Amino acid sequence: MRWECFYVALVVGIHFAVSENCYTKQCLNGATCQLHVGFVTCVCSVGYTGSRCETEILECSSNPCKNGATCSER
């Protein structure tokens, strides 16, 4: 599904149209695109990080398990 967000901004008294859209941001891994004034951001799904949610968070890399338990990524 392709969709775009458009808005109009006012900068230094000059009125102009800005075409910043969520489609070109291309959020990854099920992230949600949010439009702000002048830019867009990705809200990552659980387990992902990065400006486009491109990086999987590996919880086991921090060795959270104690007493000989084995960590397994889900």
C-alpha positions in Angstrom: 0.0 0.0 0.0 1.4 3.4 -1.0 0.4 6.6 0.8 1.9 10.0 1.3 1.6 12.8 3.8 1.7 16.3 2.6 1.7 19.6 4.5 2.3 23.3 4.0 4.9 25.2 6.1 5.6 28.9 6.7 9.3 29.8 7.0 10.7 33.4 7.3 7.5 34.9 5.9 7.6 32.9 2.6 4.8 30.5 2.1 5.8 27.3 0.3 4.7 23.7 -0.1 6.8 21.0 1.4 6.4 17.4 0.2 7.8 15.2 3.0 6.2 11.9 2.8 6.1 8.7 4.8 6.5 6.5 1.8 10.0 7.7 1.0 11.1 7.2 4.6 10.6 3.5 4.1 10.3 2.4 7.7 11.3 -1.3 8.1 10.3 -4.4 10.1 6.7 -3.4 10.7 7.5 0.1 11.9 5.0 3.0 11.8 5.8 6.2 10.0 4.9 9.5 11.8 4.8 12.9 10.1 6.2 15.9 12.0 6.7 19.5 10.9 9.5 19.3 8.3 10.5 15.6 8.9 9.2 12.1 9.4 10.2 9.5 11.9 9.8 5.7 12.3 8.3 4.2 15.4 9.9 0.8 15.7 8.2 -2.4 16.5 9.4 -4.2 19.6 12.8 -5.7 19.1 14.1 -3.2 16.5 15.9 0.1 16.6 17.6 2.6 14.2 16.3 5.6 12.2 14.4 3.2 9.9 14.1 0.4 12.4 16.6 -1.5 10.4 18.6 -3.0 13.3 17.3 -6.0 15.3 17.9 -5.7 19.1 19.7 -8.8 20.3 18.7 -9.1 23.9 21.0 -12.0 24.6 24.1 -10.1 23.7 24.0 -8.4 27.1 24.1 -11.8 28.9 20.9 -11.2 30.9 20.6 -14.8 32.2 22.3 -15.7 35.5 23.1 -19.0 37.3 24.0 -21.0 34.2 20.7 -20.3 32.3 20.9 -20.0 28.5 19.4 -17.0 26.7 17.4 -17.6 23.5 16.3 -14.8 21.2 12.6 -14.9 20.4 
